[in-house]
């Protein structure tokens, strides 16, 4: 199973480190990453593997959102099933 993690907000030092540290803390392996800075705004998309997740998906998504809030960015986690379902419509 995979998930897409998005991180957006005002650019500052340490955003990538924080997001990757949180993924590692829960056993989510980052398998692809893309990030950019547009003027002063940061945007990142990560594809993470959930096979070794050490909690349920909902807890992971909530913890990532909370970590983002603590660090002044917005983090959203979307299970790959959302994208697979959208493709079938």
TACORVEN-V842877 format. One record per residue. N is the residue number from 1. RES is the residue in three letters. SS is DSSP state (h for helix, s for strand, l for the rest). PHI is phi in whole degrees, -180 to 180 (NA if undefined). NEAR is the number of other C-alpha atoms within 10 Angstrom. Layout:
BEGIN
n/res/ss/phi/near
N/RES/SS/PHI/NEAR
N/RES/SS/PHI/NEAR
END
This chain:
BEGIN
n/res/ss/phi/near
1/UNK/l/NA/11
2/UNK/s/-131/17
3/UNK/s/-142/21
4/UNK/s/-104/19
5/UNK/s/-114/22
6/UNK/s/-112/19
7/UNK/s/-132/21
8/UNK/s/-136/20
9/UNK/s/159/18
10/UNK/s/-69/15
11/UNK/l/-66/17
12/UNK/l/-161/13
13/UNK/l/-64/7
14/UNK/l/99/10
15/UNK/h/-63/21
16/UNK/h/-63/15
17/UNK/h/-60/10
18/UNK/h/-63/15
19/UNK/h/-66/22
20/UNK/h/-70/15
21/UNK/h/-63/13
22/UNK/h/-66/17
23/UNK/h/-60/21
24/UNK/h/-62/13
25/UNK/h/-59/13
26/UNK/l/-101/19
27/UNK/l/83/18
28/UNK/l/-86/23
29/UNK/s/-92/19
30/UNK/s/-77/18
31/UNK/s/-107/10
32/UNK/s/-157/11
33/UNK/s/-149/14
34/UNK/s/-140/10
35/UNK/s/-144/14
36/UNK/s/-151/12
37/UNK/s/-121/13
38/UNK/s/-113/10
39/UNK/l/54/8
40/UNK/l/-102/9
41/UNK/s/-108/12
42/UNK/s/-103/18
43/UNK/s/-141/18
44/UNK/s/-141/18
45/UNK/s/-125/18
46/UNK/s/-123/20
47/UNK/s/-103/21
48/UNK/s/-120/22
49/UNK/s/-89/19
50/UNK/l/-103/21
51/UNK/l/-55/11
52/UNK/l/-106/11
53/UNK/l/-58/17
54/UNK/l/-97/13
55/UNK/l/-154/12
56/UNK/l/-77/10
57/UNK/h/-58/16
58/UNK/h/-60/12
59/UNK/h/-65/12
60/UNK/h/-62/21
61/UNK/h/-61/18
62/UNK/h/-65/14
63/UNK/h/-64/17
64/UNK/h/-66/23
65/UNK/h/-61/19
66/UNK/h/-64/16
67/UNK/h/-62/17
68/UNK/h/-63/21
69/UNK/h/-61/12
70/UNK/h/-66/10
71/UNK/l/-111/16
72/UNK/l/75/15
73/UNK/l/-131/21
74/UNK/s/-102/18
75/UNK/s/-118/23
76/UNK/s/-125/17
77/UNK/s/-121/22
78/UNK/s/-123/16
79/UNK/s/-66/18
80/UNK/h/-59/15
81/UNK/h/-59/12
82/UNK/h/-59/11
83/UNK/h/-73/12
84/UNK/h/-66/10
85/UNK/h/-68/9
86/UNK/h/-62/8
87/UNK/h/-67/8
88/UNK/h/-80/6
89/UNK/l/-73/5
END
